[in-house]
């Protein structure tokens, strides 16, 4: 398979940079919601505290996912100048442009990703 052309790289780099910005904003907004819930019985009832704890847990999960994806996006952007971006880390084949448009931080081609998931 041929490598990605400069126009495709430019398109994907713009997508990665926008995704990086969006993830940073998402993390910043999620930090207060993921903070530890204060268990002050004089302010809220038992069910309200349980609801607050559940919301905090979901916010923390979202925060951790965003941080993980942010690292992958940064890693992908760091590969662009070295012309290593867009190649599978397992088989060294070019990752399809369509796959990278959907998941620009993808590290594996579809075939290797499928094998890894099995």
Secondary structure as UniProt FT lines:
FT   HELIX           6..33
FT   TURN            41..43
FT   HELIX           46..80
FT   TURN            81..83
FT   TURN            85..86
FT   TURN            89..91
FT   HELIX           97..102
FT   TURN            104..105
FT   HELIX           110..117
//
